[in-house]
Amino acid sequence: MPIKEKIITMQTEQTDSGKAQRVFSDIVMAELFLVQATIESATAIGSGFTALGRQFDSSNDDAETRETLGSVIQRTADEAIEPYTTRFKYLRQLINKDT
């Protein structure tokens, strides 16, 4: 095999190896973001349950200033999904920046 073809083959192998390494890094980063988001989401859900419990415990206390059950549930849902959307946007930015 001529030297020129060997060099081209070596460059192609290095490029393929670099791409595989990049894919692996992206998968590891996505998994880390998923774990972080899951922990934050579980914390938000736990806080939502606590808020709902307070709603039921204080059913007669100051009904005007108390948050409605629906708003507590909606707020909890928003707080539970937010970590996933934030991490996904950040991951996409990192991937797009490096390509």
HELIX and SHEET records of a PDB file:
HELIX    1   1 ILE A    3  ASP A   57  1                                  55    
HELIX    2   2 LEU A   69  ASP A   98  1                                  30    
END                                                                             
